[in-house]
Amino acid sequence: MTGLQQFDLVIIGAGPAGMAAAREAGEAGLNTLILDEQPRAGGQIYRNIGRPILQDRSILGQDYYAGETLLAGLSHVLVTHVANATVWDVTTDNTLSFSVKGISRQVGFKKLLLATGAQERPVPFPGWTLPGVMTCGAAQILLKSSGLTPTGPLVIAGSGPLLLLIACQLIRAGVRIEAIVDTTPTSNYRRALKEIFGAIKGWRYLLKGARMLNEIRRSGVRYYKSATELTAESGSDGNLVSVSFRKGSVHHQLPCKTLLVHQGVIPNTQLGRALELEHQWDEVQQCWKPTLSENGCSSHPDIFIAGDSGGIGGAIVAEIQGRIVAKEIAYQLNQEGAAVIGIDQLRKTLDDQLAIRPFLDHLYRPLDMFLRPQGEIIVCRCEEVTAAEIRGLTQHGCVGPNQTKAFCRSGMGPCQGRQCGATVTALLADELGKSPEEVGYYHIRFPIKPVSLGELAGLSQSDA
């Protein structure tokens, strides 16, 4: 294809990994393009960091504003940042297609970095599709982008560090929280104890968590631990009116107009899957993640992955990985011999930051009711396919997620399996008595995002 603009490095995603990599690449002399779907850089953790909507910096906390230092890298003369860019195709000849506001473009690259971050783990439970039920991540988006807070009575339920963080942020914003329902099983604490030495090494994270718990207690919010049988209940109008759960032998029911739910985050592997990169099942994190070298190279020699899309580690880990990958790419392209200097120290810092992850992964493993739901709970929201339907398919010869598309259209809706893929794999594995790795995952095809015929036609004309 002639007349195509060429880049040494194209980065998809302008979160902490993407921004850090862009800066490192620019300083190493690489002509770099960074593409991101959002109107401003920052990713989820640093969303809207270039133009914070909240005047009171204490609401989101200092960890959020740490992202301001990463923005400088996007202004480097060799770095081109394109916002509102939807990447929908990558070909085997290192050509990438994307659209901005309905206008499509193609560029060529020598190396590609996927820094697409994480997605919240789907949380199928009774009532999770009701109006009024939303994820903690969605509440954070509203708070960071628009300064909006959920309508009360508000209950927060689930497990994981983000559960505590969003609770503290909403409390600081003056929001009344009726209750926090923590579904972390008591047995998880015993499992996590075997990773206590790594936790001690990451004592700063433990201290941060203790401070958030103390802040929640001081606010007077009711806190229920080790809750089970979480259910969102609707009224006559079909909207959320209450949330029920069991704590021990006691059944609780709380009035609720907004329920925020969270069961941790998992790598966003959609693009890597479409590129047919090698992936592996992480039994501890209960998710798929790409197979990577120590410097972030995937099973394709020209494609790298950094940040939470390669395995959950958080913002600081993502930033370090972005820098490591950029140094490795610069070294491979021979742009600057000094680019590899400092990579060993970065790896040591990375190891220190990751020391606590095994402890957290064991502690916050979701209940089986969220991983492998039963009965008429909807699993595929796009096509309204239930857990019972997926399980029943195995009686008709279905042995993998790709076959479910033909049997019941699960994974064929607008999200292309993003919200049901992990659950469908888990349900089939449960019924077939196999491991998730044996069952596999959906085969993702390009275009991975909706693209109009006009965009396709425009692309053809521009390359003619």
C-alpha positions as a Markdown table, in Angstrom:
| # | Residue | x | y | z |
|---|---|---|---|---|
| 1 | Met | 0.0 | 0.0 | 0.0 |
| 2 | Thr | 1.6 | 3.3 | -1.1 |
| 3 | Gly | 1.5 | 6.7 | 0.5 |
| 4 | Leu | 1.0 | 5.4 | 4.0 |
| 5 | Gln | 2.4 | 7.4 | 6.9 |
| 6 | Gln | 4.9 | 5.3 | 8.8 |
| 7 | Phe | 5.8 | 5.4 | 12.5 |
| 8 | Asp | 8.6 | 3.6 | 14.4 |
| 9 | Leu | 6.1 | 2.9 | 17.2 |
| 10 | Val | 2.3 | 3.0 | 17.4 |
| 11 | Ile | 0.8 | 2.9 | 20.9 |
| 12 | Ile | -2.8 | 2.0 | 21.5 |
| 13 | Gly | -4.0 | 3.5 | 24.8 |
| 14 | Ala | -3.0 | 6.7 | 26.6 |
| 15 | Gly | -3.2 | 5.4 | 30.2 |
| 16 | Pro | -0.2 | 5.3 | 32.5 |
| 17 | Ala | 1.6 | 2.6 | 30.4 |
| 18 | Gly | 0.9 | 4.3 | 27.1 |
| 19 | Met | 1.9 | 7.8 | 28.3 |
| 20 | Ala | 5.1 | 6.5 | 29.9 |
| 21 | Ala | 6.1 | 4.5 | 26.9 |
| 22 | Ala | 5.4 | 7.5 | 24.6 |
| 23 | Arg | 7.7 | 9.8 | 26.6 |
| 24 | Glu | 10.5 | 7.1 | 26.7 |
| 25 | Ala | 10.1 | 6.4 | 23.0 |
| 26 | Gly | 10.2 | 10.1 | 22.1 |
| 27 | Glu | 13.4 | 10.7 | 24.1 |
| 28 | Ala | 14.9 | 7.7 | 22.4 |
| 29 | Gly | 14.4 | 9.2 | 19.0 |
| 30 | Leu | 11.4 | 7.1 | 17.9 |
| 31 | Asn | 8.7 | 8.6 | 15.7 |
| 32 | Thr | 5.7 | 7.7 | 17.8 |
| 33 | Leu | 2.0 | 7.8 | 17.4 |
| 34 | Ile | -0.3 | 7.2 | 20.4 |
| 35 | Leu | -4.0 | 6.6 | 19.8 |
| 36 | Asp | -6.7 | 6.7 | 22.5 |
| 37 | Glu | -10.5 | 6.5 | 22.4 |
| 38 | Gln | -11.0 | 9.2 | 25.1 |
| 39 | Pro | -11.1 | 12.9 | 24.4 |
| 40 | Arg | -8.1 | 13.4 | 26.8 |
| 41 | Ala | -5.2 | 11.2 | 27.9 |
| 42 | Gly | -5.1 | 9.5 | 31.3 |
| 43 | Gly | -6.8 | 6.1 | 30.9 |
| 44 | Gln | -9.2 | 5.0 | 33.6 |
| 45 | Ile | -7.0 | 5.7 | 36.7 |
| 46 | Tyr | -6.0 | 9.2 | 35.4 |
| 47 | Arg | -9.1 | 10.0 | 33.5 |
| 48 | Asn | -9.5 | 13.7 | 32.6 |
| 49 | Ile | -6.2 | 14.4 | 34.4 |
| 50 | Gly | -5.3 | 17.2 | 32.0 |
| 51 | Arg | -8.5 | 19.1 | 32.9 |
| 52 | Pro | -9.7 | 17.9 | 36.3 |
| 53 | Ile | -13.4 | 18.7 | 36.9 |
| 54 | Leu | -13.2 | 18.7 | 40.7 |
| 55 | Gln | -11.8 | 21.7 | 42.4 |
| 56 | Asp | -11.2 | 19.9 | 45.7 |
| 57 | Arg | -8.1 | 17.8 | 45.1 |
| 58 | Ser | -8.7 | 15.8 | 48.3 |
| 59 | Ile | -11.8 | 14.0 | 46.8 |
| 60 | Leu | -9.8 | 11.9 | 44.3 |
| 61 | Gly | -6.6 | 11.9 | 46.3 |
| 62 | Gln | -3.0 | 12.4 | 45.6 |
| 63 | Asp | -2.7 | 9.1 | 43.7 |
| 64 | Tyr | -4.9 | 10.5 | 41.0 |
| 65 | Tyr | -3.0 | 13.7 | 40.5 |
| 66 | Ala | 0.3 | 11.7 | 40.2 |
| 67 | Gly | -0.8 | 11.3 | 36.6 |
| 68 | Glu | -0.1 | 14.9 | 35.8 |
| 69 | Thr | 3.6 | 14.2 | 35.5 |
| 70 | Leu | 3.0 | 11.8 | 32.6 |
| 71 | Leu | 1.2 | 14.3 | 30.4 |
| 72 | Ala | 4.5 | 16.1 | 29.6 |
| 73 | Gly | 5.6 | 13.2 | 27.5 |
| 74 | Leu | 2.8 | 13.6 | 25.0 |
| 75 | Ser | 4.1 | 17.1 | 24.0 |
| 76 | His | 7.4 | 15.7 | 22.8 |
| 77 | Val | 8.2 | 16.7 | 19.3 |
| 78 | Leu | 8.4 | 13.1 | 18.1 |
| 79 | Val | 5.2 | 12.1 | 19.8 |
| 80 | Thr | 1.8 | 12.5 | 18.0 |
| 81 | His | -1.2 | 12.1 | 20.2 |
| 82 | Val | -4.6 | 11.5 | 18.6 |
| 83 | Ala | -7.6 | 11.5 | 20.9 |
| 84 | Asn | -11.1 | 10.2 | 20.1 |
| 85 | Ala | -9.4 | 7.5 | 18.0 |
| 86 | Thr | -11.1 | 4.1 | 17.6 |
| 87 | Val | -8.7 | 1.4 | 16.4 |
| 88 | Trp | -10.7 | -1.2 | 14.5 |
| 89 | Asp | -8.1 | -3.2 | 12.4 |
| 90 | Val | -4.5 | -4.3 | 12.4 |
| 91 | Thr | -3.2 | -6.3 | 9.5 |
| 92 | Thr | -0.3 | -8.8 | 9.2 |
| 93 | Asp | 1.7 | -6.3 | 7.1 |
| 94 | Asn | 1.9 | -3.9 | 10.1 |
| 95 | Thr | -0.9 | -1.6 | 8.9 |
| 96 | Leu | -3.3 | -0.1 | 11.5 |
| 97 | Ser | -6.8 | 1.3 | 10.7 |
| 98 | Phe | -8.5 | 3.8 | 13.0 |
| 99 | Ser | -11.3 | 6.3 | 12.9 |
| 100 | Val | -11.7 | 9.8 | 14.4 |
| 101 | Lys | -15.2 | 11.3 | 14.4 |
| 102 | Gly | -16.3 | 9.2 | 11.5 |
| 103 | Ile | -13.2 | 9.7 | 9.4 |
| 104 | Ser | -11.0 | 6.7 | 8.9 |
| 105 | Arg | -7.2 | 6.6 | 8.5 |
| 106 | Gln | -4.4 | 4.0 | 8.0 |
| 107 | Val | -0.8 | 4.2 | 9.2 |
| 108 | Gly | 2.1 | 1.8 | 9.1 |
| 109 | Phe | 4.3 | 0.8 | 12.0 |
| 110 | Lys | 7.5 | -1.0 | 12.8 |
| 111 | Lys | 6.5 | -1.9 | 16.3 |
| 112 | Leu | 3.1 | -1.9 | 18.0 |
| 113 | Leu | 2.4 | -1.5 | 21.8 |
| 114 | Leu | -1.0 | -2.5 | 23.2 |
| 115 | Ala | -1.6 | -0.5 | 26.3 |
| 116 | Thr | -5.4 | -1.0 | 26.5 |
| 117 | Gly | -5.6 | -1.5 | 30.2 |
| 118 | Ala | -8.1 | -3.5 | 32.2 |
| 119 | Gln | -11.8 | -3.9 | 32.3 |
| 120 | Glu | -14.0 | -4.6 | 35.3 |
| 121 | Arg | -14.7 | -8.2 | 35.7 |
| 122 | Pro | -18.3 | -9.0 | 34.7 |
| 123 | Val | -20.4 | -9.6 | 37.8 |
| 124 | Pro | -23.5 | -11.7 | 36.8 |
| 125 | Phe | -25.7 | -12.2 | 39.9 |
| 126 | Pro | -29.5 | -12.0 | 40.4 |
| 127 | Gly | -30.6 | -8.5 | 39.3 |
| 128 | Trp | -27.3 | -7.2 | 37.9 |
| 129 | Thr | -29.1 | -5.9 | 34.7 |
| 130 | Leu | -31.6 | -3.8 | 36.6 |
| 131 | Pro | -31.7 | 0.0 | 36.1 |
| 132 | Gly | -29.9 | 1.4 | 39.0 |
| 133 | Val | -27.1 | -1.2 | 39.1 |
| 134 | Met | -23.8 | 0.0 | 37.9 |
| 135 | Thr | -20.1 | -0.8 | 38.4 |
| 136 | Cys | -17.8 | 1.1 | 40.7 |
| 137 | Gly | -15.7 | 1.9 | 37.6 |
| 138 | Ala | -18.7 | 3.6 | 36.0 |
| 139 | Ala | -19.2 | 5.7 | 39.1 |
| 140 | Gln | -15.6 | 6.8 | 38.9 |
| 141 | Ile | -16.0 | 7.8 | 35.3 |
| 142 | Leu | -19.0 | 10.0 | 36.2 |
| 143 | Leu | -17.1 | 11.5 | 39.1 |
| 144 | Lys | -13.9 | 12.2 | 37.2 |
| 145 | Ser | -15.4 | 13.3 | 33.9 |
| 146 | Ser | -18.5 | 15.2 | 35.1 |
| 147 | Gly | -18.3 | 15.6 | 38.8 |
| 148 | Leu | -21.5 | 13.6 | 39.1 |
| 149 | Thr | -22.4 | 11.3 | 42.0 |
| 150 | Pro | -24.9 | 8.4 | 42.3 |
| 151 | Thr | -28.4 | 8.9 | 43.5 |
| 152 | Gly | -29.3 | 7.6 | 47.0 |
| 153 | Pro | -30.0 | 5.4 | 48.8 |
| 154 | Leu | -26.6 | 4.1 | 47.7 |
| 155 | Val | -25.1 | 0.7 | 48.5 |
| 156 | Ile | -21.7 | -0.5 | 47.4 |
| 157 | Ala | -21.2 | -4.2 | 47.1 |
| 158 | Gly | -18.4 | -6.5 | 46.0 |
| 159 | Ser | -14.7 | -7.1 | 46.6 |
| 160 | Gly | -11.3 | -5.5 | 45.8 |
| 161 | Pro | -9.3 | -2.3 | 46.4 |
| 162 | Leu | -11.5 | -0.2 | 44.1 |
| 163 | Leu | -14.4 | -0.9 | 46.3 |
| 164 | Leu | -12.7 | 0.9 | 49.1 |
| 165 | Leu | -11.3 | 3.6 | 46.9 |
| 166 | Ile | -14.6 | 4.7 | 45.4 |
| 167 | Ala | -16.3 | 4.6 | 48.8 |
| 168 | Cys | -13.7 | 7.0 | 50.2 |
| 169 | Gln | -13.9 | 9.3 | 47.2 |
| 170 | Leu | -17.7 | 9.5 | 47.4 |
| 171 | Ile | -17.5 | 10.1 | 51.2 |
| 172 | Arg | -15.1 | 13.0 | 50.6 |
| 173 | Ala | -17.5 | 14.3 | 48.0 |
| 174 | Gly | -20.3 | 14.5 | 50.6 |
| 175 | Val | -22.2 | 11.4 | 49.4 |
| 176 | Arg | -24.2 | 9.4 | 51.9 |
| 177 | Ile | -23.5 | 5.7 | 51.6 |
| 178 | Glu | -26.1 | 3.5 | 53.2 |
| 179 | Ala | -23.9 | 0.4 | 53.5 |
| 180 | Ile | -20.8 | -1.4 | 52.1 |
| 181 | Val | -21.4 | -5.1 | 51.5 |
| 182 | Asp | -18.0 | -6.8 | 51.2 |
| 183 | Thr | -18.3 | -10.2 | 49.5 |
| 184 | Thr | -14.7 | -11.3 | 50.2 |
| 185 | Pro | -14.9 | -14.8 | 51.5 |
| 186 | Thr | -13.4 | -15.5 | 54.9 |
| 187 | Ser | -11.5 | -18.4 | 53.4 |
| 188 | Asn | -9.7 | -16.0 | 51.1 |
| 189 | Tyr | -7.8 | -14.5 | 54.1 |
| 190 | Arg | -6.4 | -17.9 | 55.0 |
| 191 | Arg | -5.3 | -18.5 | 51.4 |
| 192 | Ala | -3.7 | -15.1 | 51.2 |
| 193 | Leu | -1.6 | -15.8 | 54.3 |
| 194 | Lys | 0.8 | -18.0 | 52.4 |
| 195 | Glu | 1.7 | -14.8 | 50.4 |
| 196 | Ile | 2.2 | -12.7 | 53.5 |
| 197 | Phe | 6.0 | -12.1 | 52.9 |
| 198 | Gly | 5.2 | -10.4 | 49.6 |
| 199 | Ala | 2.5 | -8.4 | 51.3 |
| 200 | Ile | 5.0 | -7.2 | 53.9 |
| 201 | Lys | 7.3 | -6.2 | 51.1 |
| 202 | Gly | 4.4 | -4.1 | 49.7 |
| 203 | Trp | 3.6 | -2.6 | 53.1 |
| 204 | Arg | 2.8 | 0.8 | 51.6 |
| 205 | Tyr | -0.2 | -0.7 | 49.8 |
| 206 | Leu | -1.3 | -2.4 | 53.0 |
| 207 | Leu | -1.0 | 0.9 | 54.9 |
| 208 | Lys | -3.1 | 2.6 | 52.2 |
| 209 | Gly | -5.8 | 0.0 | 52.5 |
| 210 | Ala | -5.8 | 0.3 | 56.3 |
| 211 | Arg | -6.2 | 4.0 | 56.0 |
| 212 | Met | -9.1 | 3.7 | 53.6 |
| 213 | Leu | -10.9 | 1.2 | 55.9 |
| 214 | Asn | -10.3 | 3.6 | 58.8 |
| 215 | Glu | -11.8 | 6.5 | 56.8 |
| 216 | Ile | -14.9 | 4.4 | 56.0 |
| 217 | Arg | -15.3 | 3.5 | 59.7 |
| 218 | Arg | -15.0 | 7.1 | 60.8 |
| 219 | Ser | -17.7 | 8.1 | 58.4 |
| 220 | Gly | -20.2 | 5.9 | 60.1 |
| 221 | Val | -21.0 | 3.8 | 57.0 |
| 222 | Arg | -22.4 | 0.3 | 57.9 |
| 223 | Tyr | -19.9 | -2.3 | 56.8 |
| 224 | Tyr | -20.9 | -5.9 | 56.3 |
| 225 | Lys | -18.1 | -8.5 | 55.8 |
| 226 | Ser | -18.1 | -11.9 | 54.2 |
| 227 | Ala | -21.6 | -11.4 | 52.6 |
| 228 | Thr | -23.1 | -14.0 | 50.3 |
| 229 | Glu | -26.2 | -14.5 | 48.1 |
| 230 | Leu | -26.1 | -10.9 | 46.8 |
| 231 | Thr | -29.3 | -10.0 | 45.0 |
| 232 | Ala | -30.6 | -6.8 | 43.5 |
| 233 | Glu | -34.4 | -6.5 | 43.7 |
| 234 | Ser | -36.8 | -4.5 | 41.6 |
| 235 | Gly | -40.1 | -2.8 | 42.3 |
| 236 | Ser | -43.3 | -2.8 | 40.2 |
| 237 | Asp | -41.8 | -0.3 | 37.8 |
| 238 | Gly | -38.8 | -2.6 | 37.1 |
| 239 | Asn | -36.3 | -0.3 | 38.7 |
| 240 | Leu | -33.9 | -1.2 | 41.6 |
| 241 | Val | -35.6 | -0.8 | 45.0 |
| 242 | Ser | -33.5 | -2.9 | 47.4 |
| 243 | Val | -30.5 | -5.2 | 47.7 |
| 244 | Ser | -30.5 | -8.3 | 49.8 |
| 245 | Phe | -27.7 | -10.6 | 51.0 |
| 246 | Arg | -26.8 | -13.0 | 53.7 |
| 247 | Lys | -24.2 | -12.6 | 56.4 |
| 248 | Gly | -23.8 | -15.8 | 58.2 |
| 249 | Ser | -27.2 | -17.1 | 59.1 |
| 250 | Val | -28.8 | -13.6 | 59.0 |
| 251 | His | -30.6 | -12.3 | 55.9 |
| 252 | His | -30.4 | -8.6 | 55.3 |
| 253 | Gln | -32.4 | -6.4 | 52.9 |
| 254 | Leu | -31.6 | -2.7 | 52.4 |
| 255 | Pro | -33.5 | 0.0 | 50.5 |
| 256 | Cys | -31.4 | 1.0 | 47.5 |
| 257 | Lys | -31.8 | 3.2 | 44.5 |
| 258 | Thr | -28.2 | 2.8 | 43.2 |
| 259 | Leu | -26.1 | -0.2 | 43.7 |
| 260 | Leu | -22.4 | 0.0 | 42.8 |
| 261 | Val | -20.8 | -3.4 | 42.3 |
| 262 | His | -17.3 | -4.6 | 41.7 |
| 263 | Gln | -15.4 | -7.9 | 41.7 |
| 264 | Gly | -11.9 | -6.7 | 40.6 |
| 265 | Val | -10.5 | -6.1 | 37.2 |
| 266 | Ile | -9.1 | -8.3 | 34.5 |
| 267 | Pro | -6.9 | -7.6 | 31.5 |
| 268 | Asn | -8.5 | -6.2 | 28.4 |
| 269 | Thr | -7.4 | -8.8 | 25.9 |
| 270 | Gln | -9.8 | -8.1 | 23.1 |
| 271 | Leu | -7.3 | -6.6 | 20.7 |
| 272 | Gly | -4.6 | -9.2 | 21.5 |
| 273 | Arg | -7.1 | -12.0 | 20.8 |
| 274 | Ala | -8.0 | -10.5 | 17.4 |
| 275 | Leu | -4.3 | -10.4 | 16.6 |
| 276 | Glu | -4.2 | -14.1 | 17.5 |
| 277 | Leu | -1.5 | -13.5 | 20.1 |
| 278 | Glu | -0.8 | -16.4 | 22.5 |
| 279 | His | -2.7 | -16.2 | 25.8 |
| 280 | Gln | -2.7 | -18.3 | 28.9 |
| 281 | Trp | -5.1 | -18.8 | 31.8 |
| 282 | Asp | -4.2 | -17.3 | 35.1 |
| 283 | Glu | -5.7 | -19.6 | 37.8 |
| 284 | Val | -5.1 | -17.2 | 40.6 |
| 285 | Gln | -6.5 | -14.1 | 39.0 |
| 286 | Gln | -9.2 | -16.2 | 37.2 |
| 287 | Cys | -8.7 | -14.5 | 33.9 |
| 288 | Trp | -6.8 | -14.7 | 30.6 |
| 289 | Lys | -3.6 | -12.8 | 30.0 |
| 290 | Pro | -1.2 | -12.7 | 27.1 |
| 291 | Thr | 2.1 | -14.6 | 27.1 |
| 292 | Leu | 4.9 | -12.1 | 27.4 |
| 293 | Ser | 8.7 | -11.9 | 27.6 |
| 294 | Glu | 10.2 | -10.0 | 30.5 |
| 295 | Asn | 10.4 | -6.9 | 28.3 |
| 296 | Gly | 6.8 | -7.1 | 27.2 |
| 297 | Cys | 7.1 | -8.8 | 23.8 |
| 298 | Ser | 4.1 | -10.9 | 22.8 |
| 299 | Ser | 4.2 | -14.1 | 20.7 |
| 300 | His | 4.4 | -11.7 | 17.7 |
| 301 | Pro | 7.9 | -10.1 | 17.4 |
| 302 | Asp | 6.6 | -6.7 | 16.5 |
| 303 | Ile | 3.8 | -6.5 | 19.0 |
| 304 | Phe | 4.3 | -5.6 | 22.7 |
| 305 | Ile | 2.0 | -5.2 | 25.6 |
| 306 | Ala | 2.4 | -3.1 | 28.8 |
| 307 | Gly | 0.2 | -2.3 | 31.7 |
| 308 | Asp | -2.9 | -4.0 | 33.0 |
| 309 | Ser | -3.7 | -5.5 | 29.5 |
| 310 | Gly | -0.8 | -7.8 | 30.2 |
| 311 | Gly | -1.7 | -8.7 | 33.8 |
| 312 | Ile | -3.2 | -6.6 | 36.6 |
| 313 | Gly | -0.6 | -4.6 | 38.5 |
| 314 | Gly | -2.0 | -1.0 | 38.9 |
| 315 | Ala | -0.9 | 2.4 | 37.7 |
| 316 | Ile | 2.7 | 2.5 | 39.0 |
| 317 | Val | 3.4 | -1.0 | 37.6 |
| 318 | Ala | 1.9 | 0.1 | 34.2 |
| 319 | Glu | 4.1 | 3.1 | 34.1 |
| 320 | Ile | 7.2 | 1.1 | 34.7 |
| 321 | Gln | 6.3 | -1.5 | 32.2 |
| 322 | Gly | 5.6 | 1.2 | 29.6 |
| 323 | Arg | 9.1 | 2.5 | 30.1 |
| 324 | Ile | 10.7 | -1.0 | 29.9 |
| 325 | Val | 8.9 | -1.8 | 26.7 |
| 326 | Ala | 9.8 | 1.5 | 25.1 |
| 327 | Lys | 13.5 | 1.0 | 25.9 |
| 328 | Glu | 13.4 | -2.5 | 24.5 |
| 329 | Ile | 11.7 | -1.3 | 21.3 |
| 330 | Ala | 14.2 | 1.5 | 20.9 |
| 331 | Tyr | 17.1 | -1.0 | 21.4 |
| 332 | Gln | 15.6 | -3.4 | 18.8 |
| 333 | Leu | 15.2 | -0.6 | 16.3 |
| 334 | Asn | 18.8 | 0.6 | 16.9 |
| 335 | Gln | 17.6 | 4.2 | 17.2 |
| 336 | Glu | 19.8 | 4.9 | 20.1 |
| 337 | Gly | 22.3 | 2.5 | 21.7 |
| 338 | Ala | 21.8 | 4.2 | 25.1 |
| 339 | Ala | 18.1 | 3.4 | 25.2 |
| 340 | Val | 18.7 | 0.1 | 27.0 |
| 341 | Ile | 20.5 | 1.8 | 29.9 |
| 342 | Gly | 18.5 | 1.7 | 33.1 |
| 343 | Ile | 16.3 | -1.2 | 32.1 |
| 344 | Asp | 17.7 | -3.5 | 34.9 |
| 345 | Gln | 16.9 | -1.0 | 37.6 |
| 346 | Leu | 13.4 | -0.6 | 36.2 |
| 347 | Arg | 12.9 | -4.4 | 36.3 |
| 348 | Lys | 14.0 | -4.4 | 40.0 |
| 349 | Thr | 11.6 | -1.6 | 40.8 |
| 350 | Leu | 8.9 | -3.5 | 38.9 |
| 351 | Asp | 9.5 | -6.6 | 41.0 |
| 352 | Asp | 9.2 | -4.6 | 44.2 |
| 353 | Gln | 5.9 | -3.2 | 43.1 |
| 354 | Leu | 4.5 | -6.5 | 42.1 |
| 355 | Ala | 5.5 | -8.3 | 45.3 |
| 356 | Ile | 2.1 | -7.7 | 46.9 |
| 357 | Arg | 0.1 | -8.9 | 43.9 |
| 358 | Pro | 0.0 | -12.6 | 44.8 |
| 359 | Phe | -1.4 | -11.6 | 48.2 |
| 360 | Leu | -4.1 | -9.4 | 46.7 |
| 361 | Asp | -5.0 | -11.9 | 44.0 |
| 362 | His | -5.6 | -14.6 | 46.6 |
| 363 | Leu | -7.4 | -12.3 | 48.9 |
| 364 | Tyr | -9.8 | -10.8 | 46.4 |
| 365 | Arg | -10.7 | -13.9 | 44.3 |
| 366 | Pro | -14.4 | -13.6 | 43.7 |
| 367 | Leu | -17.1 | -15.9 | 45.0 |
| 368 | Asp | -18.1 | -18.8 | 42.7 |
| 369 | Met | -21.5 | -17.2 | 42.4 |
| 370 | Phe | -19.9 | -14.4 | 40.3 |
| 371 | Leu | -17.5 | -16.6 | 38.4 |
| 372 | Arg | -19.9 | -19.5 | 37.6 |
| 373 | Pro | -23.5 | -18.3 | 37.9 |
| 374 | Gln | -26.5 | -20.6 | 37.9 |
| 375 | Gly | -30.0 | -20.6 | 36.6 |
| 376 | Glu | -31.7 | -17.8 | 34.8 |
| 377 | Ile | -29.1 | -15.2 | 35.5 |
| 378 | Ile | -28.2 | -13.4 | 32.3 |
| 379 | Val | -24.7 | -13.9 | 31.2 |
| 380 | Cys | -24.6 | -12.4 | 27.7 |
| 381 | Arg | -26.4 | -9.1 | 28.1 |
| 382 | Cys | -26.3 | -8.2 | 24.4 |
| 383 | Glu | -28.2 | -11.4 | 23.3 |
| 384 | Glu | -29.9 | -12.0 | 26.7 |
| 385 | Val | -28.5 | -15.5 | 27.1 |
| 386 | Thr | -28.7 | -17.0 | 30.6 |
| 387 | Ala | -26.3 | -19.2 | 32.6 |
| 388 | Ala | -28.7 | -22.1 | 32.3 |
| 389 | Glu | -28.7 | -21.9 | 28.5 |
| 390 | Ile | -24.9 | -21.9 | 28.3 |
| 391 | Arg | -24.7 | -24.8 | 30.7 |
| 392 | Gly | -27.4 | -26.7 | 28.8 |
| 393 | Leu | -25.5 | -26.4 | 25.5 |
| 394 | Thr | -23.0 | -29.0 | 26.6 |
| 395 | Gln | -25.8 | -31.6 | 26.4 |
| 396 | His | -26.1 | -30.8 | 22.7 |
| 397 | Gly | -22.4 | -31.2 | 21.8 |
| 398 | Cys | -21.1 | -27.7 | 22.5 |
| 399 | Val | -17.5 | -27.9 | 23.7 |
| 400 | Gly | -16.2 | -24.3 | 23.4 |
| 401 | Pro | -17.2 | -20.7 | 23.4 |
| 402 | Asn | -17.0 | -20.3 | 19.6 |
| 403 | Gln | -19.7 | -23.0 | 19.2 |
| 404 | Thr | -22.0 | -21.1 | 21.5 |
| 405 | Lys | -22.3 | -18.4 | 18.9 |
| 406 | Ala | -24.0 | -20.8 | 16.6 |
| 407 | Phe | -26.1 | -22.3 | 19.3 |
| 408 | Cys | -27.4 | -19.2 | 21.0 |
| 409 | Arg | -25.6 | -16.1 | 19.7 |
| 410 | Ser | -23.7 | -15.4 | 22.9 |
| 411 | Gly | -20.7 | -13.2 | 22.1 |
| 412 | Met | -22.2 | -11.9 | 18.9 |
| 413 | Gly | -23.7 | -8.7 | 20.2 |
| 414 | Pro | -22.2 | -5.1 | 20.1 |
| 415 | Cys | -19.6 | -5.9 | 22.8 |
| 416 | Gln | -18.3 | -8.9 | 20.9 |
| 417 | Gly | -17.9 | -11.0 | 24.0 |
| 418 | Arg | -16.2 | -8.4 | 26.2 |
| 419 | Gln | -18.8 | -8.7 | 28.9 |
| 420 | Cys | -19.6 | -12.5 | 28.7 |
| 421 | Gly | -16.4 | -14.2 | 27.4 |
| 422 | Ala | -14.8 | -15.0 | 30.7 |
| 423 | Thr | -18.1 | -16.2 | 32.2 |
| 424 | Val | -19.0 | -18.4 | 29.2 |
| 425 | Thr | -15.6 | -20.1 | 29.3 |
| 426 | Ala | -16.0 | -20.7 | 33.1 |
| 427 | Leu | -19.5 | -22.1 | 32.7 |
| 428 | Leu | -18.5 | -24.5 | 29.9 |
| 429 | Ala | -15.4 | -25.6 | 31.8 |
| 430 | Asp | -17.6 | -26.2 | 34.9 |
| 431 | Glu | -20.1 | -28.4 | 32.9 |
| 432 | Leu | -17.5 | -30.3 | 30.9 |
| 433 | Gly | -15.1 | -30.9 | 33.8 |
| 434 | Lys | -12.3 | -29.3 | 32.0 |
| 435 | Ser | -9.9 | -26.4 | 32.8 |
| 436 | Pro | -10.7 | -22.9 | 31.2 |
| 437 | Glu | -7.5 | -23.2 | 29.2 |
| 438 | Glu | -8.8 | -26.5 | 27.7 |
| 439 | Val | -12.1 | -24.9 | 26.8 |
| 440 | Gly | -10.6 | -21.7 | 25.3 |
| 441 | Tyr | -12.1 | -18.3 | 24.5 |
| 442 | Tyr | -14.0 | -16.7 | 21.7 |
| 443 | His | -12.2 | -16.2 | 18.4 |
| 444 | Ile | -12.3 | -12.4 | 18.0 |
| 445 | Arg | -12.4 | -11.0 | 14.5 |
| 446 | Phe | -11.7 | -7.6 | 13.0 |
| 447 | Pro | -13.2 | -5.0 | 13.0 |
| 448 | Ile | -13.2 | -5.2 | 16.8 |
| 449 | Lys | -15.2 | -2.0 | 17.1 |
| 450 | Pro | -18.3 | -0.9 | 15.1 |
| 451 | Val | -17.3 | 0.8 | 11.9 |
| 452 | Ser | -19.7 | 2.3 | 9.3 |
| 453 | Leu | -19.7 | 1.6 | 5.6 |
| 454 | Gly | -18.9 | 5.3 | 5.1 |
| 455 | Glu | -15.7 | 5.0 | 7.1 |
| 456 | Leu | -14.7 | 1.9 | 5.1 |
| 457 | Ala | -15.5 | 3.7 | 1.8 |
| 458 | Gly | -13.6 | 6.8 | 2.9 |
| 459 | Leu | -10.6 | 4.7 | 3.8 |
| 460 | Ser | -10.6 | 3.1 | 0.3 |
| 461 | Gln | -10.8 | 6.5 | -1.4 |
| 462 | Ser | -8.0 | 8.0 | 0.7 |
| 463 | Asp | -5.6 | 5.1 | -0.2 |
| 464 | Ala | -6.5 | 5.0 | -3.9 |
